[in-house]
Amino acid sequence: MSDLKSVLVLASGLSSEREVSLRSGSHVTQALRRAGIEAQQRDADSTLLRDLAQDPPSIVLPLLHGAAGEDGTIKEVLELAGVPYIGAPPAACRAAFDKPTAKEAPRARCTSSKPTSRPG
């Protein structure tokens, strides 16, 4: 942990789960601070990339809920910007976010998984 100088917690998003993300981000940021780690929480808004370039954190912890946070999009943006982050890579996020694909992966490896129900 000696190389970990600062953590940027990304919380917010545009989905209906924004408030959940903000609460999660606040709790995680407070816990990191109690552990003696410099941590900041911020919104993933239009100034994010500029701010990351001007004052890069040691690592980003994305806690965005909803599509852009859970489908790998924000992690793709972080990768393109060369910013390290905590979590699964974008392709894994996309596969997990797409529920039928996520259900098919274990079945393809002969692991038990209940079928996905589809409306209609």
ABEGO torsion letter per residue (X at the ends): XAABABBBBBBEEABAAAAAAAAAAAAAAAAAAAAGBBBBBBBBBAAAAAAAAABBBABBBBABBEAAAAAGAAAAAAAAAGBBBBEBBAAAAAAAABAAAAAAAAAAAGBBBBBBBBBX
